[in-house]
Amino acid sequence: GLAYSRKGMLDEAISEYRKVLVSYPRLAEPHYLIGMAYGEKGMLEEAIIEFRVAVELDPQYTEAHLYLGLSYDAKGKLDKAIAEFEKVLELRPNDAVASINLAEAHKNLGLNHLNRGMLDEAIPHLKKATEINPAFVDARMHLAKAYEGKGSLEEAISEYQKLITLDPELASAHHELALLFQKAGMPQKAQE
């Protein structure tokens, strides 16, 4: 199966992996490999099914959890993606790929809530994204906007200041911070 997969012969690879499952139905790896092949074919629903079987057979199968999370994320199933990325980090605490994707999934879920005006739901996800990756400029910008939308000006100001520290050339953060200082009745700060 791996030889077919490496040659891009994905249907043949899937067929070979399925033959292994006839003899070894409780083996997680063939399901994972079938899921990878389906993922390469863009068949995400089928990939999800195979990755789920792999993690059911072997709950410690970190790579299967990771790719299940990535597949969920690609399908926009962010809550499920987050759960899988968290499982990867539970199994392998220093996994950079899982950390980055977990932060991104939290940011995307927060942004979905923010775009629907659900600020109380958006803030915890955006905050979590910036806790996972403190230099995540996009998540921090959306968090500042969410705080501003709630009228939590001190928190919004703090987030814009953190953004400016991260990227002193970020003109939009300087502009938004000046507007907030004016809104908060601090025109001297706005001119600084």
KELUM-293720 format. One record per residue (C-alpha): x, y, z; residue in three letters. Coordinates in steps of 0.2 Angstrom, whole numbers, padded with zeros to 4 digits, always signed. Layout:
<atoms>
XYZAla
...
</atoms>
This chain:
<atoms>
+0000+0000+0000Gly
+0014+0012+0004Leu
+0022+0010-0012Ala
+0006+0014-0022Tyr
+0003+0029-0010Ser
+0021+0036-0014Arg
+0017+0034-0033Lys
+0001+0043-0031Gly
-0009+0028-0035Met
-0021+0031-0020Leu
-0035+0019-0025Asp
-0023+0005-0027Glu
-0016+0010-0010Ala
-0033+0010-0002Ile
-0036-0007-0009Ser
-0020-0014-0002Glu
-0023-0007+0015Tyr
-0041-0015+0015Arg
-0033-0032+0012Lys
-0023-0030+0027Val
-0039-0026+0037Leu
-0046-0043+0032Val
-0033-0052+0041Ser
-0030-0039+0055Tyr
-0047-0030+0058Pro
-0042-0022+0075Arg
-0026-0014+0068Leu
-0027+0005+0068Ala
-0013+0009+0056Glu
-0022+0003+0040Pro
-0037+0014+0044His
-0025+0029+0047Tyr
-0016+0026+0030Leu
-0033+0024+0021Ile
-0038+0040+0030Gly
-0022+0049+0023Met
-0026+0042+0006Ala
-0044+0049+0006Tyr
-0037+0065+0013Gly
-0025+0066-0002Glu
-0040+0063-0014Lys
-0050+0077-0005Gly
-0062+0065+0001Met
-0063+0072+0019Leu
-0079+0064+0025Glu
-0071+0047+0021Glu
-0054+0052+0029Ala
-0063+0057+0045Ile
-0072+0040+0046Ile
-0055+0031+0044Glu
-0046+0042+0056Phe
-0060+0040+0069Arg
-0059+0021+0068Val
-0040+0022+0070Ala
-0041+0032+0086Val
-0055+0021+0092Glu
-0044+0006+0090Leu
-0029+0015+0097Asp
-0033+0030+0108Pro
-0015+0034+0109Gln
-0012+0036+0090Tyr
-0006+0054+0090Thr
-0004+0056+0071Glu
-0022+0049+0068Ala
-0029+0062+0081His
-0019+0076+0072Leu
-0025+0072+0055Tyr
-0043+0069+0062Leu
-0041+0087+0069Gly
-0035+0094+0052Leu
-0049+0085+0043Ser
-0062+0092+0055Tyr
-0054+0109+0053Asp
-0055+0108+0034Ala
-0073+0104+0035Lys
-0076+0119+0047Gly
-0080+0107+0062Lys
-0070+0118+0073Leu
-0076+0112+0090Asp
-0071+0094+0085Lys
-0055+0100+0078Ala
-0050+0108+0094Ile
-0054+0092+0104Ala
-0043+0082+0093Glu
-0028+0095+0094Phe
-0030+0095+0112Glu
-0029+0076+0113Lys
-0013+0077+0103Val
-0006+0090+0115Leu
-0011+0078+0129Glu
-0002+0064+0121Leu
+0013+0074+0115Arg
+0014+0091+0125Pro
+0027+0099+0114Asn
+0019+0096+0097Asp
+0021+0112+0087Ala
+0010+0107+0073Val
-0005+0103+0085Ala
-0001+0119+0095Ser
-0002+0130+0079Ile
-0017+0122+0073Asn
-0026+0123+0090Leu
-0023+0141+0090Ala
-0029+0144+0073Glu
-0045+0133+0076Ala
-0048+0144+0092His
-0046+0160+0082Lys
-0057+0154+0068Asn
-0071+0149+0080Leu
-0069+0165+0089Gly
-0070+0175+0073Leu
-0086+0165+0068Asn
-0094+0170+0084His
-0087+0188+0082Leu
-0094+0190+0064Asn
-0111+0185+0071Arg
-0110+0197+0085Gly
-0108+0184+0099Met
-0095+0193+0108Leu
-0096+0183+0124Asp
-0093+0167+0114Glu
-0079+0175+0104Ala
-0068+0181+0117Ile
-0064+0165+0126Pro
-0058+0157+0110His
-0048+0172+0104Leu
-0040+0173+0121Lys
-0036+0155+0121Lys
-0028+0157+0103Ala
-0017+0171+0110Thr
-0013+0161+0126Glu
-0007+0146+0115Ile
+0003+0158+0103Asn
+0006+0175+0111Pro
+0013+0182+0095Ala
-0003+0178+0085Phe
-0006+0195+0078Val
-0022+0191+0069Asp
-0031+0183+0084Ala
-0025+0197+0095Arg
-0032+0210+0083Met
-0049+0201+0083His
-0048+0200+0102Leu
-0046+0218+0104Ala
-0061+0221+0092Lys
-0071+0210+0102Ala
-0067+0219+0119Tyr
-0070+0235+0110Glu
-0087+0229+0104Gly
-0091+0224+0122Lys
-0086+0241+0128Gly
-0072+0234+0138Ser
-0060+0248+0133Leu
-0046+0244+0145Glu
-0044+0226+0138Glu
-0045+0232+0120Ala
-0032+0246+0124Ile
-0021+0232+0132Ser
-0023+0221+0117Glu
-0019+0235+0104Tyr
-0003+0239+0115Gln
+0002+0221+0114Lys
+0000+0221+0096Leu
+0011+0237+0094Ile
+0024+0228+0105Thr
+0024+0213+0093Leu
+0024+0223+0077Asp
+0028+0242+0080Pro
+0025+0245+0061Glu
+0007+0238+0062Leu
-0002+0254+0057Ala
-0020+0248+0060Ser
-0016+0244+0078Ala
-0009+0262+0080His
-0024+0269+0072His
-0037+0259+0082Glu
-0027+0262+0098Leu
-0028+0281+0095Ala
-0047+0280+0091Leu
-0049+0270+0107Leu
-0040+0283+0118Phe
-0051+0296+0111Gln
-0067+0286+0114Lys
-0060+0283+0132Ala
-0058+0302+0135Gly
-0039+0302+0134Met
-0035+0313+0119Pro
-0017+0316+0125Gln
-0014+0298+0124Lys
-0022+0297+0107Ala
-0009+0310+0100Gln
+0006+0300+0107Glu
</atoms>
